[in-house]
Amino acid sequence: MQYVLDASFYASLILPDEKDEYVLNFFSTKGKDDTMYVPHLWWYEMGNILKKAIMRKRIAYLEAQELISMLSALNVITDTEFGGAYAHTLLKLAHDYNLTVYDAAYLELAERKKAVLGTLDGNLKTAAVKYGVEAL
């Protein structure tokens, strides 16, 4: 199975005070042949989530470094789509489905890869259903 998992999904896996039983179960039961994709911006989003967690004293800096290493070890495939045409596509999706352009990147990637979208963002999940993308 192919998945596109957004930053909210991964944050609930790695942040101690945001653990979500559904997400933990997903990662403990996913198959070794399952493929997980993320848009390029995911790395920046995860870095920002970790930076905010450090600032709010939810985790220490060294913990954040370890979490980045853990994320790297998950073998996610980083999509390399970018450029003007891609930006037009994302803006249209964001406009049509009332999303941020960031969230539109996850929706577009899930549709393009024919993948299931994993998110804890209700607005993104609703948009996925309307767009015809299966969502966890």
QUICORCOR-V219715 format. One line per field, one symbol per residue. psi: psi as a letter, one per 40 degrees, with the letter a starting at -180 (. if undefined). burial: + if it has 16 or more other C-alpha atoms within 10 Angstrom, else -. A space follows every 50 residues. Layout:
psi->???
burial->???
This chain:
psi->ihihhidddddeddhdeehhdddddddeeiieeihhiiideddddddddd dddddefdiiddddddddddddeefihhiehiadddddddddddddefii ddddddddddddefihhhiehdddddddddefhhi.
burial->--+++++++++++++----+--+------------++++++++-+++-++ +-++----+----+--++--+----+-------------++-++--+-+- +++++++++++---++++++---++-++----++++
